[in-house]
């Protein structure tokens, strides 16, 4: 695909551990951001019926809302998504790993692609650099200072 024909918001950021075929970012209402990515599904070692891909987006405040779609050429084996893992802080990014396999366990012949759309609130650049993954509104448990007595002790 010719990157010069993509809109300006479809340029992957610098430093991604793995560059997808398409990477588009769109700001949404209420501080949310939509990330649309397309990646080719690859064959893991020793598993001819399985395909997988990893997507990297900026770190988010919490787990994003994600939708997936597998696209393949005509005549390719049918795949179903069997595993999704969201890992925060992988090389400074949020990693979304997808695994799919054939419905009947036969080899997954053909070329397969996975398209994801992830929606979430980005961490501020300062917090992302500091490695903070906690939401600002999250309550900390057990961090309240002990109460001090208002009575004066007499000697």
Backbone as numpy.savetxt, mean C-alpha at the origin, in Angstrom:
# Nx Ny Nz CAx CAy CAz Cx Cy Cz
4.72 1.35 -22.16 3.87 2.51 -22.16 4.76 3.74 -22.16
4.41 4.74 -22.96 5.18 5.98 -23.07 4.79 6.91 -21.93
5.74 7.18 -21.00 5.47 8.00 -19.82 5.13 9.44 -20.19
5.57 9.91 -21.36 5.30 11.30 -21.75 3.82 11.52 -22.07
3.05 10.45 -22.30 1.63 10.58 -22.63 0.74 10.53 -21.39
1.33 10.30 -20.22 0.56 10.24 -18.99 0.39 11.64 -18.42
-0.71 11.89 -17.67 -0.88 13.20 -17.04 0.23 13.47 -16.02
0.40 14.73 -15.64 1.45 15.13 -14.72 1.41 14.45 -13.37
0.21 14.05 -12.89 0.11 13.41 -11.58 0.38 11.91 -11.65
0.85 11.42 -12.81 1.13 9.99 -12.98 2.62 9.70 -13.11
3.44 10.51 -12.46 4.89 10.29 -12.47 5.27 9.67 -11.13
5.90 8.48 -11.13 6.27 7.86 -9.86 7.26 8.71 -9.09
7.15 8.75 -7.76 8.11 9.52 -6.96 9.49 8.86 -6.98
10.49 9.64 -6.67 11.87 9.14 -6.60 12.02 8.21 -5.40
12.84 7.20 -5.55 13.20 6.34 -4.43 12.28 5.16 -4.17
11.33 4.88 -5.06 10.48 3.71 -4.85 11.32 2.45 -4.92
11.10 1.47 -4.02 11.85 0.22 -4.09 11.58 -0.55 -5.38
10.38 -0.40 -5.94 10.00 -1.09 -7.17 9.07 -0.16 -7.94
9.42 0.17 -9.18 8.63 1.11 -9.97 7.52 0.37 -10.71
6.26 0.77 -10.52 5.15 0.12 -11.22 5.07 0.59 -12.67
4.23 -0.07 -13.46 4.02 0.35 -14.84 3.31 1.69 -14.90
2.31 1.88 -14.03 1.59 3.15 -13.93 1.44 3.51 -12.46
1.64 4.79 -12.15 1.55 5.29 -10.78 0.89 6.66 -10.84
-0.36 6.77 -10.43 -1.08 8.05 -10.48 -1.55 8.43 -9.07
-1.48 9.72 -8.75 -1.89 10.25 -7.46 -2.91 11.35 -7.69
-4.00 11.31 -6.91 -5.03 12.34 -7.04 -5.50 12.75 -5.65
-5.38 14.05 -5.32 -5.89 14.52 -4.03 -7.42 14.47 -4.02
-7.98 14.06 -2.88 -9.43 13.97 -2.72 -9.86 14.90 -1.59
-11.15 14.93 -1.33 -11.69 15.76 -0.24 -11.25 15.23 1.12
-11.34 16.09 2.13 -11.08 15.74 3.52 -9.66 15.26 3.78
-8.70 15.73 2.98 -7.31 15.38 3.19 -6.90 14.00 2.72
-7.78 13.29 2.07 -7.47 11.95 1.57 -6.77 12.05 0.21
-6.04 11.00 -0.15 -5.35 10.93 -1.43 -5.63 9.57 -2.04
-5.84 9.56 -3.36 -6.07 8.32 -4.10 -4.81 7.96 -4.87
-4.35 6.72 -4.71 -3.18 6.21 -5.42 -3.67 5.09 -6.35
-3.41 5.22 -7.65 -3.77 4.19 -8.63 -2.48 3.64 -9.23
-2.28 2.33 -9.11 -1.05 1.72 -9.60 -1.37 0.48 -10.43
-0.53 0.22 -11.41 -0.64 -0.97 -12.24 0.72 -1.66 -12.23
0.71 -2.97 -11.97 1.95 -3.74 -11.88 1.73 -5.09 -12.53
2.76 -5.61 -13.18 2.69 -6.96 -13.76 2.86 -7.98 -12.64
2.02 -9.01 -12.64 2.14 -10.09 -11.66 3.26 -11.03 -12.12
4.16 -11.36 -11.21 5.29 -12.23 -11.54 5.14 -13.59 -10.88
5.95 -14.54 -11.34 5.90 -15.91 -10.83 6.90 -16.07 -9.70
6.44 -16.43 -8.48 7.40 -16.71 -7.42 8.14 -18.02 -7.70
9.29 -18.20 -7.13 10.10 -19.40 -7.35 9.33 -20.66 -6.94
9.25 -21.62 -7.85 8.67 -22.92 -7.56 7.16 -22.97 -7.45
6.44 -21.95 -7.90 4.98 -21.95 -7.81 4.38 -21.54 -9.15
4.22 -22.48 -10.08 3.72 -22.13 -11.41 2.25 -21.69 -11.42
1.49 -21.96 -10.35 0.08 -21.59 -10.31 -0.17 -20.28 -9.56
0.91 -19.65 -9.04 0.80 -18.44 -8.22 1.44 -17.26 -8.95
0.86 -16.08 -8.75 1.44 -14.83 -9.27 1.39 -13.81 -8.14
2.34 -12.87 -8.13 2.37 -11.88 -7.07 2.98 -10.57 -7.52
2.71 -9.52 -6.75 3.28 -8.19 -7.01 3.29 -7.40 -5.71
4.20 -6.43 -5.65 4.27 -5.52 -4.51 4.13 -4.10 -5.03
3.32 -3.32 -4.33 3.08 -1.92 -4.68 3.58 -1.07 -3.53
4.16 0.09 -3.84 4.68 0.98 -2.82 4.05 2.36 -2.97
3.52 2.87 -1.86 2.93 4.21 -1.83 3.51 4.93 -0.61
3.36 6.27 -0.55 3.84 6.97 0.65 3.13 6.44 1.90
3.78 6.58 3.04 3.19 6.10 4.29 1.91 6.87 4.59
0.93 6.15 5.12 -0.37 6.72 5.43 -0.60 6.69 6.94
-1.59 7.46 7.39 -1.91 7.53 8.82 -2.33 6.16 9.34
-3.16 5.44 8.61 -3.53 4.09 9.00 -3.77 3.26 7.75
-4.37 2.09 7.89 -4.57 1.17 6.77 -5.49 1.81 5.73
-5.08 1.84 4.47 -5.91 2.46 3.43 -7.08 1.57 3.01
-8.06 2.19 2.35 -9.11 1.44 1.67 -8.53 1.04 0.32
-8.58 -0.24 -0.01 -7.91 -0.73 -1.22 -8.89 -1.55 -2.05
-8.86 -1.33 -3.38 -9.59 -2.21 -4.29 -8.59 -2.79 -5.28
-8.85 -4.00 -5.74 -7.95 -4.72 -6.63 -8.69 -5.18 -7.86
-7.95 -5.27 -8.98 -8.52 -5.84 -10.20 -7.39 -6.53 -10.94
-7.61 -7.78 -11.33 -6.63 -8.51 -12.12 -7.07 -8.44 -13.58
-6.15 -8.04 -14.44 -6.41 -7.91 -15.87 -5.43 -8.84 -16.58
-5.92 -9.58 -17.59 -5.02 -10.48 -18.32 -5.40 -10.51 -19.79
-4.50 -11.08 -20.58 -4.76 -11.23 -22.01 -5.80 -12.33 -22.24
-6.45 -12.27 -23.38 -7.44 -13.30 -23.72 -6.76 -14.67 -23.74
-7.42 -15.66 -23.17 -6.89 -17.01 -23.13 -6.01 -17.30 -21.93
-5.76 -16.32 -21.10 -4.93 -16.54 -19.90 -5.75 -17.30 -18.85
-5.04 -17.97 -17.96 -5.71 -18.69 -16.87 -6.39 -17.68 -15.95
-7.52 -18.10 -15.37 -8.23 -17.24 -14.43 -7.54 -17.27 -13.07
-7.37 -16.08 -12.48 -6.73 -15.97 -11.18 -7.69 -15.37 -10.17
-7.52 -15.74 -8.91 -8.26 -15.17 -7.79 -7.25 -14.69 -6.76
-7.49 -13.53 -6.17 -6.60 -13.01 -5.15 -6.75 -13.85 -3.88
-5.62 -14.34 -3.37 -5.64 -15.21 -2.19 -4.98 -14.57 -0.98
-4.18 -13.53 -1.19 -3.48 -12.92 -0.07 -3.20 -11.44 -0.34
-3.45 -10.61 0.69 -3.12 -9.19 0.64 -2.44 -8.86 1.96
-1.27 -8.23 1.89 -0.55 -7.83 3.09 -0.18 -6.36 2.96
-0.44 -5.59 4.01 -0.07 -4.17 4.05 0.99 -4.02 5.12
2.18 -3.59 4.70 3.31 -3.42 5.60 3.71 -1.95 5.62
3.78 -1.36 6.80 4.14 0.05 6.92 5.63 0.18 7.22
6.27 1.16 6.61 7.67 1.45 6.91 8.67 0.58 6.18
8.31 0.00 5.03 9.25 -0.79 4.25 10.09 0.18 3.42
11.33 0.36 3.80 12.24 1.31 3.13 11.63 2.71 3.08
10.84 3.08 4.11 10.23 4.40 4.17 8.92 4.52 3.41
8.37 3.41 2.92 7.13 3.41 2.15 6.13 2.46 2.79
4.87 2.55 2.36 3.87 1.55 2.72 3.82 0.55 1.58
4.02 -0.73 1.91 4.02 -1.79 0.90 2.68 -2.52 0.92
2.10 -2.72 -0.26 0.89 -3.51 -0.41 1.26 -4.69 -1.29
1.31 -5.89 -0.70 1.70 -7.10 -1.43 0.46 -7.91 -1.76
0.35 -8.33 -3.01 -0.82 -9.07 -3.51 -0.35 -10.41 -4.06
-1.10 -11.46 -3.73 -0.80 -12.77 -4.29 -2.09 -13.34 -4.85
-2.01 -13.96 -6.03 -3.17 -14.58 -6.67 -2.76 -15.96 -7.18
-3.74 -16.83 -7.33 -3.45 -18.15 -7.90 -4.62 -18.62 -8.74
-4.35 -19.64 -9.55 -5.40 -20.16 -10.43 -6.50 -20.81 -9.60
-7.69 -20.81 -10.15 -8.83 -21.36 -9.44 -8.76 -22.87 -9.28
-8.19 -23.55 -10.28 -8.16 -25.01 -10.23 -6.78 -25.60 -9.90
-5.79 -24.76 -9.59 -4.46 -25.25 -9.22 -3.57 -25.56 -10.40
-4.05 -25.35 -11.64 -3.23 -25.60 -12.82 -2.25 -24.44 -13.02
-1.25 -24.61 -13.88 -0.30 -23.51 -14.12 -1.00 -22.26 -14.64
-0.53 -21.11 -14.19 -1.12 -19.82 -14.56 -0.47 -19.32 -15.85
-0.93 -19.86 -16.97 -0.37 -19.43 -18.25 -0.93 -18.06 -18.65
-0.14 -17.32 -19.40 -0.57 -15.99 -19.85 0.09 -14.88 -19.06
-0.21 -13.66 -19.47 0.33 -12.48 -18.82 -0.77 -11.83 -17.99
-0.46 -11.55 -16.72 -1.45 -10.99 -15.80 -0.93 -9.69 -15.20
-1.83 -8.75 -15.00 -1.52 -7.47 -14.38 -2.48 -7.25 -13.22
-2.05 -6.51 -12.22 -2.92 -6.15 -11.11 -2.99 -4.64 -11.03
-4.20 -4.13 -10.92 -4.45 -2.70 -10.77 -5.02 -2.50 -9.38
-4.43 -1.57 -8.61 -4.98 -1.26 -7.29 -5.31 0.22 -7.21
-6.28 0.52 -6.37 -6.59 1.89 -5.99 -6.60 1.90 -4.47
-5.71 2.68 -3.88 -5.61 2.80 -2.43 -5.94 4.23 -2.04
-6.83 4.39 -1.05 -7.25 5.71 -0.60 -6.96 5.83 0.89
-6.26 6.92 1.25 -5.93 7.14 2.65 -5.39 8.53 2.87
-5.04 8.84 4.11 -4.49 10.13 4.49 -2.99 9.98 4.67
-2.23 10.77 3.91 -0.78 10.69 3.98 -0.26 11.25 5.30
0.82 10.64 5.81 1.52 11.21 6.94 2.19 12.49 6.48
2.33 13.44 7.36 3.06 14.64 6.98 4.51 14.26 6.72
5.20 15.01 5.91 6.58 14.70 5.55 7.47 14.62 6.79
7.23 15.50 7.76 8.04 15.52 8.98 7.86 14.22 9.77
6.61 13.77 9.94 6.35 12.54 10.68 6.87 11.33 9.91
6.74 11.32 8.58 7.21 10.19 7.79 8.72 10.04 7.92
9.46 11.16 7.93 10.91 11.09 8.07 11.30 10.62 9.47
10.52 10.99 10.46 10.83 10.60 11.84 10.45 9.16 12.12
9.70 8.52 11.20 9.31 7.13 11.39 8.08 6.96 12.26
7.25 7.99 12.40 6.06 7.93 13.23 4.91 7.40 12.38
4.30 6.30 12.81 3.19 5.73 12.06 1.89 5.83 12.84
1.89 6.55 13.91 0.71 6.64 14.78 -0.20 7.75 14.32
-1.49 7.49 14.32 -2.46 8.51 13.96 -2.47 9.58 15.04
-2.65 10.86 14.65 -2.65 11.92 15.65 -3.75 11.77 16.70
-4.86 11.15 16.35 -5.98 11.03 17.29 -5.92 9.75 18.11
-4.92 8.92 17.88 -4.85 7.65 18.61 -4.55 7.90 20.08
-5.21 7.14 20.96 -4.99 7.28 22.39 -3.81 6.42 22.81
-3.02 6.95 23.68 -1.92 6.18 24.24 -2.42 5.54 25.54
-2.14 4.30 25.70 -2.62 3.57 26.87 -1.51 3.54 27.92
-1.85 3.89 29.14 -0.91 3.79 30.24 0.14 4.89 30.27
-0.11 6.03 29.66 0.89 7.09 29.66 0.49 8.29 30.50
-0.61 8.18 31.23 -1.06 9.29 32.06 -0.16 9.40 33.28
0.19 10.63 33.63 1.03 10.87 34.80 0.25 10.54 36.06
0.92 10.06 37.09 0.21 9.75 38.33 -0.35 11.02 38.96
-1.47 10.89 39.64 -2.10 12.04 40.29 -1.30 12.42 41.53
-1.24 13.71 41.73 -0.56 14.21 42.92 -1.61 14.62 43.94
-1.31 14.36 45.16 -2.25 14.70 46.22 -2.20 16.21 46.44
-3.35 16.80 46.70 -3.41 18.23 46.94 -3.20 18.55 48.43
-3.13 17.51 49.27 -2.90 17.72 50.69 -1.44 18.02 50.96
-1.23 18.89 51.86 0.13 19.18 52.30 0.50 18.23 53.42
1.66 17.74 53.34 2.13 16.87 54.40 2.68 17.73 55.53
2.29 17.44 56.74 2.80 18.22 57.88 4.01 17.49 58.44
4.90 18.29 58.99 6.11 17.71 59.57 6.02 17.60 61.04
